[in-house]
Amino acid sequence: MTDALAIATNQLDQFGYLNLEVDPTLDLVAAINQLKKEKNAVILAHYYQESEIQDIADYIGDSLGLSQQAAQTQADMIVFAGVHFMAETAKMLSPQKKVLLPDLKAGCSLADSCPPHLFRKFKEKYPDHVVVSYINCTAELKTLTDICCTSTNAVQIIESIPKDREIIFAPDKNLGAYLIKKTGRDMVLWNGACMVHEIFSQERIIKLKNRHPHAKFIAHPECEAHILDMADYIGSTTGLLKFTINDPCTEFIVATEAGILHQMQLASPTKTFIPAPPENNCACNECPHMKRNTLEKLYLCMLYDLPEIVLPDWVIEQGRNSIDRMMEVSAKAGLMGGVKR
């Protein structure tokens, strides 16, 4: 190990990311693109990342699109600008590739709300139930899951399960409640939620709608039921983006993480996009975990090949089964998501 790498590894142990100084005069975009060529790397970015990271990514998408791209890429290295469970999914689908996450502390409040050891005990109460887990969960939880889903394909996944089979849905109670209403299936729900989608203010949204009477209100199904009841359209992140492109309306109030507004504005520059207000004093709703990734951290992780996602073989083997089943159903339904550069 070189001295530079030893120093970097020590910094990583303390901070979960490479806490090193970057020359402020360095052209980060050019440097990242050069490293990408040298290391045969591909950069995947979630819609909720900072706009400068989205702009440099090879592929931008939601969970389903990024999972598919992770499986299909021919790169030797996958750099995942997202959160921890997404990088874990990429590793499970491409175990032979090196998978990097700019900041190991870029977690997920929803994934954290369902600890695998507690879910295992919960699952034991319903031994005959099929376990469907939203892909926003840890790799270990996927090992306890029969089939994963995303917000894009969740309805199709639930409808693919025979009606005589009972279902546990984890970890998002809001998405689960939406699916019960949408499919008519009675499901046992784990009591988890996303911190971003749970704090939208109904009162402030109503006031915003009154100020913008011609705007359409669109929402992600991770939102609470009273927010979804107000929506003109409910869909996954990719679904929301496509709706704003195809709908003739020129003004939209958007109830999901504000990072998606960058792609909406790029796709429809003449339209207006307004982030739905949360119950706090912020003007918009951002995920602090997603925003832990920065262009500087992206550059450093590619320079030193750290932090790397490493999973035990048994987690990869058992967890992948639930993802493969999801991908099979999605492929049959023709569900794809994201923007490839």
C-alpha positions as CSV (number, residue, x, y, z in Angstrom):
1,M,0.0,0.0,0.0
2,T,1.4,3.4,-1.0
3,D,1.7,6.2,1.6
4,A,-1.0,8.2,-0.1
5,L,-3.4,5.2,-0.1
6,A,-2.6,4.5,3.5
7,I,-3.4,8.0,4.5
8,A,-6.6,7.9,2.5
9,T,-7.6,4.6,4.1
10,N,-7.0,6.0,7.6
11,Q,-9.2,9.0,6.7
12,L,-11.9,6.7,5.4
13,D,-11.9,4.7,8.7
14,Q,-12.7,7.9,10.6
15,F,-15.2,9.7,8.4
16,G,-16.8,7.2,6.0
17,Y,-15.5,9.2,3.1
18,L,-12.1,10.5,2.1
19,N,-11.6,13.6,4.2
20,L,-8.8,14.9,2.1
21,E,-8.1,18.4,0.7
22,V,-8.8,18.9,-3.0
23,D,-6.9,21.6,-4.9
24,P,-9.5,24.4,-5.4
25,T,-8.0,25.2,-8.8
26,L,-8.6,21.7,-10.1
27,D,-11.2,21.2,-12.8
28,L,-13.1,18.5,-11.1
29,V,-15.3,17.7,-14.1
30,A,-12.3,17.2,-16.4
31,A,-10.4,15.2,-13.7
32,I,-13.4,12.9,-13.1
33,N,-13.9,12.3,-16.8
34,Q,-10.2,11.5,-17.1
35,L,-10.4,9.0,-14.2
36,K,-13.5,7.5,-15.8
37,K,-11.5,6.7,-18.9
38,E,-8.4,5.5,-17.1
39,K,-10.3,3.1,-14.9
40,N,-13.1,2.0,-17.2
41,A,-15.6,3.4,-14.8
42,V,-19.3,4.3,-15.1
43,I,-21.0,6.9,-12.9
44,L,-24.6,6.2,-11.9
45,A,-26.5,9.1,-10.3
46,H,-29.9,9.1,-8.6
47,Y,-32.3,11.9,-9.5
48,Y,-32.0,13.3,-6.0
49,Q,-28.3,14.0,-6.3
50,E,-26.9,17.6,-6.7
51,S,-27.3,18.9,-10.2
52,E,-23.6,19.0,-10.8
53,I,-23.3,15.3,-10.1
54,Q,-26.3,14.5,-12.3
55,D,-24.7,16.5,-15.1
56,I,-21.5,14.4,-15.1
57,A,-23.2,11.0,-14.7
58,D,-23.3,8.4,-17.4
59,Y,-26.8,7.4,-16.3
60,I,-29.4,9.1,-14.2
61,G,-32.4,7.3,-12.9
62,D,-34.5,6.0,-10.0
63,S,-34.0,2.7,-8.2
64,L,-35.3,0.4,-11.0
65,G,-33.4,2.2,-13.8
66,L,-30.1,2.3,-11.8
67,S,-30.4,-1.4,-10.8
68,Q,-30.9,-2.4,-14.4
69,Q,-28.0,-0.3,-15.5
70,A,-25.7,-1.7,-12.8
71,A,-26.4,-5.2,-14.1
72,Q,-25.9,-4.2,-17.8
73,T,-22.8,-2.1,-17.6
74,Q,-19.5,-3.4,-19.1
75,A,-17.4,-1.1,-16.9
76,D,-14.8,-2.5,-14.5
77,M,-15.9,0.0,-11.8
78,I,-19.3,1.3,-10.8
79,V,-19.3,4.6,-9.0
80,F,-22.7,5.0,-7.4
81,A,-23.7,8.6,-6.6
82,G,-26.7,7.7,-4.5
83,V,-27.2,6.1,-1.1
84,H,-25.9,3.0,0.5
85,F,-28.6,0.5,-0.3
86,M,-28.4,1.5,-4.0
87,A,-24.7,0.7,-4.1
88,E,-25.3,-2.6,-2.3
89,T,-27.8,-3.5,-5.0
90,A,-25.3,-2.7,-7.7
91,K,-22.8,-5.0,-6.0
92,M,-25.3,-7.8,-5.7
93,L,-26.0,-7.6,-9.4
94,S,-22.3,-7.1,-10.4
95,P,-20.3,-9.0,-7.7
96,Q,-17.2,-9.2,-10.0
97,K,-17.0,-5.4,-10.4
98,K,-15.7,-2.8,-8.0
99,V,-18.5,-0.7,-6.6
100,L,-17.7,2.7,-5.0
101,L,-19.9,5.0,-3.0
102,P,-18.5,8.6,-2.5
103,D,-19.7,8.7,1.1
104,L,-20.4,5.5,3.1
105,K,-22.6,7.6,5.5
106,A,-25.0,8.4,2.7
107,G,-27.7,6.2,4.2
108,C,-31.4,6.1,3.9
109,S,-34.0,6.8,6.7
110,L,-36.4,4.4,5.1
111,A,-33.8,1.5,4.9
112,D,-32.7,2.3,8.5
113,S,-36.3,2.1,9.7
114,C,-36.4,-1.7,9.1
115,P,-33.5,-3.4,10.9
116,P,-33.1,-7.0,9.6
117,H,-32.9,-8.7,13.0
118,L,-36.2,-7.1,14.0
119,F,-37.9,-7.9,10.7
120,R,-36.8,-11.5,10.9
121,K,-38.8,-11.8,14.2
122,F,-41.7,-10.0,12.6
123,K,-41.7,-12.3,9.6
124,E,-41.8,-15.3,11.8
125,K,-45.4,-14.3,12.9
126,Y,-46.5,-14.7,9.3
127,P,-44.8,-17.9,8.1
128,D,-47.1,-18.4,5.0
129,H,-46.9,-14.8,3.7
130,V,-44.9,-13.8,0.6
131,V,-42.5,-11.0,1.6
132,V,-42.4,-8.1,-0.8
133,S,-39.7,-5.4,0.0
134,Y,-39.4,-2.0,-1.5
135,I,-35.9,-1.9,-3.0
136,N,-35.1,1.0,-0.6
137,C,-33.9,-1.5,2.0
138,T,-30.6,-2.9,3.2
139,A,-28.9,-5.8,1.4
140,E,-29.5,-8.0,4.4
141,L,-33.2,-7.3,4.4
142,K,-33.3,-8.4,0.8
143,T,-32.1,-11.8,2.0
144,L,-35.3,-12.1,4.0
145,T,-37.4,-11.0,1.0
146,D,-39.1,-13.2,-1.7
147,I,-39.4,-10.4,-4.3
148,C,-38.3,-6.8,-4.4
149,C,-40.2,-3.9,-6.0
150,T,-39.7,-0.2,-6.8
151,S,-42.2,2.6,-6.9
152,T,-42.2,2.1,-10.7
153,N,-43.1,-1.5,-10.7
154,A,-44.7,-2.0,-7.3
155,V,-48.3,-2.5,-8.6
156,Q,-47.1,-5.0,-11.2
157,I,-45.1,-6.9,-8.6
158,I,-48.1,-7.2,-6.2
159,E,-50.4,-8.2,-9.0
160,S,-48.0,-10.9,-10.1
161,I,-48.5,-12.7,-6.8
162,P,-51.4,-15.2,-6.7
163,K,-54.5,-13.9,-5.0
164,D,-54.6,-16.9,-2.6
165,R,-51.2,-15.9,-1.2
166,E,-51.0,-13.4,1.7
167,I,-48.4,-10.7,1.6
168,I,-46.0,-8.8,4.0
169,F,-44.9,-5.5,2.6
170,A,-41.8,-3.7,3.9
171,P,-40.4,-1.3,4.8
172,D,-42.6,1.7,3.6
173,K,-46.0,1.8,5.2
174,N,-47.0,4.8,3.0
175,L,-46.2,3.0,-0.3
176,G,-47.8,-0.1,1.2
177,A,-51.0,1.7,2.0
178,Y,-51.1,3.2,-1.5
179,L,-50.6,-0.3,-3.0
180,I,-53.5,-1.7,-0.9
181,K,-55.7,1.0,-2.3
182,K,-54.4,0.6,-5.8
183,T,-54.5,-3.3,-6.0
184,G,-57.2,-4.2,-3.5
185,R,-54.8,-6.6,-1.9
186,D,-54.8,-6.9,1.9
187,M,-51.2,-6.7,3.1
188,V,-49.4,-6.8,6.4
189,L,-47.3,-3.6,6.6
190,W,-44.0,-3.0,8.3
191,N,-44.1,0.4,10.1
192,G,-41.3,2.3,8.2
193,A,-41.2,5.5,6.3
194,C,-39.0,8.0,4.4
195,M,-38.2,11.2,6.3
196,V,-38.3,13.3,3.1
197,H,-41.7,12.2,2.0
198,E,-43.3,12.2,5.5
199,I,-43.0,15.9,6.2
200,F,-44.9,17.6,3.4
201,S,-47.3,20.1,4.8
202,Q,-50.9,19.7,3.6
203,E,-51.8,23.2,4.8
204,R,-48.8,24.9,3.0
205,I,-49.5,22.9,-0.2
206,I,-53.1,24.0,-0.2
207,K,-51.9,27.6,0.1
208,L,-49.4,27.1,-2.7
209,K,-52.1,25.6,-4.9
210,N,-54.3,28.6,-4.2
211,R,-51.4,30.9,-5.4
212,H,-50.9,28.8,-8.5
213,P,-54.5,27.7,-9.5
214,H,-53.4,26.4,-12.9
215,A,-50.6,24.2,-11.5
216,K,-50.9,20.4,-11.3
217,F,-49.9,18.8,-8.0
218,I,-47.9,15.6,-8.5
219,A,-46.6,13.3,-5.8
220,H,-44.4,10.3,-5.1
221,P,-46.3,7.3,-3.5
222,E,-43.9,7.4,-0.5
223,C,-45.9,10.4,0.6
224,E,-48.6,10.1,3.3
225,A,-52.2,9.3,2.2
226,H,-53.6,12.8,2.9
227,I,-51.0,14.2,0.5
228,L,-51.6,11.6,-2.2
229,D,-55.4,12.3,-1.9
230,M,-54.7,15.9,-3.2
231,A,-52.5,14.8,-6.2
232,D,-53.4,15.1,-9.8
233,Y,-50.9,12.4,-10.6
234,I,-49.0,9.8,-8.4
235,G,-45.9,8.1,-9.7
236,S,-42.3,7.1,-9.2
237,T,-39.6,9.6,-9.7
238,T,-39.3,8.6,-13.4
239,G,-43.0,8.6,-13.7
240,L,-43.2,12.1,-12.3
241,L,-40.6,13.2,-14.8
242,K,-42.3,11.6,-17.8
243,F,-45.7,13.1,-16.7
244,T,-44.2,16.7,-16.7
245,I,-42.8,16.1,-20.1
246,N,-45.9,14.7,-21.7
247,D,-48.6,16.7,-19.9
248,P,-49.6,20.1,-21.6
249,C,-49.7,21.9,-18.2
250,T,-46.9,24.4,-17.9
251,E,-46.8,24.6,-14.1
252,F,-46.3,21.8,-11.5
253,I,-46.0,21.5,-7.8
254,V,-43.8,18.5,-7.0
255,A,-44.0,16.5,-3.8
256,T,-40.8,14.5,-3.8
257,E,-37.1,15.2,-3.1
258,A,-36.2,18.5,-4.9
259,G,-33.3,17.0,-6.8
260,I,-35.7,15.8,-9.5
261,L,-36.5,19.3,-10.5
262,H,-33.2,19.7,-12.2
263,Q,-34.1,17.0,-14.8
264,M,-37.6,18.3,-15.1
265,Q,-36.3,21.8,-15.9
266,L,-33.8,20.3,-18.4
267,A,-36.5,18.3,-20.2
268,S,-39.1,21.1,-20.2
269,P,-37.2,24.5,-20.0
270,T,-40.4,26.5,-20.7
271,K,-42.3,25.0,-17.8
272,T,-42.3,26.0,-14.1
273,F,-41.6,23.5,-11.3
274,I,-42.3,24.3,-7.7
275,P,-41.1,22.1,-4.8
276,A,-43.9,21.2,-2.4
277,P,-43.2,22.7,1.0
278,P,-42.5,20.6,4.1
279,E,-43.7,21.3,7.6
280,N,-40.3,23.0,8.6
281,N,-38.9,26.4,7.6
282,C,-37.2,25.2,4.4
283,A,-38.6,26.3,1.1
284,C,-38.1,22.8,-0.4
285,N,-37.5,19.3,0.7
286,E,-34.1,17.7,0.4
287,C,-32.7,14.4,1.5
288,P,-29.6,15.1,3.7
289,H,-28.3,11.6,3.0
290,M,-28.4,12.0,-0.8
291,K,-26.8,15.4,-0.4
292,R,-23.7,14.0,1.4
293,N,-22.3,13.1,-2.0
294,T,-20.4,16.0,-3.5
295,L,-18.3,16.5,-6.6
296,E,-15.1,16.6,-4.5
297,K,-16.0,13.3,-2.8
298,L,-16.8,11.7,-6.2
299,Y,-13.4,12.7,-7.5
300,L,-11.5,11.4,-4.4
301,C,-13.3,8.1,-4.4
302,M,-12.4,7.5,-8.0
303,L,-8.8,8.6,-7.4
304,Y,-8.3,6.2,-4.5
305,D,-10.9,3.5,-5.3
306,L,-12.5,4.2,-1.9
307,P,-14.9,3.8,-0.2
308,E,-15.7,0.4,-1.7
309,I,-18.9,-1.6,-1.1
310,V,-18.0,-5.1,0.1
311,L,-20.7,-7.7,0.9
312,P,-20.5,-11.2,2.2
313,D,-21.0,-13.9,-0.4
314,W,-24.1,-15.2,1.3
315,V,-25.8,-11.8,1.3
316,I,-25.0,-11.4,-2.5
317,E,-26.4,-14.9,-3.2
318,Q,-29.5,-14.8,-1.1
319,G,-30.3,-11.1,-1.6
320,R,-29.9,-11.3,-5.4
321,N,-32.7,-13.8,-5.7
322,S,-35.3,-11.2,-4.7
323,I,-33.9,-8.7,-7.1
324,D,-33.8,-11.2,-10.0
325,R,-37.4,-12.0,-9.5
326,M,-38.3,-8.3,-9.6
327,M,-36.2,-7.8,-12.8
328,E,-38.0,-10.7,-14.5
329,V,-41.5,-9.2,-13.7
330,S,-40.3,-5.8,-14.8
331,A,-38.9,-7.1,-18.0
332,K,-42.2,-8.7,-18.9
333,A,-44.0,-5.5,-18.2
334,G,-41.4,-3.5,-20.2
335,L,-40.7,-1.2,-17.2
336,M,-37.5,0.9,-17.7
337,G,-36.5,4.1,-16.0
338,G,-33.9,6.8,-16.3
339,V,-31.9,8.8,-18.7
340,K,-28.9,7.4,-20.4
341,R,-26.3,9.8,-21.7
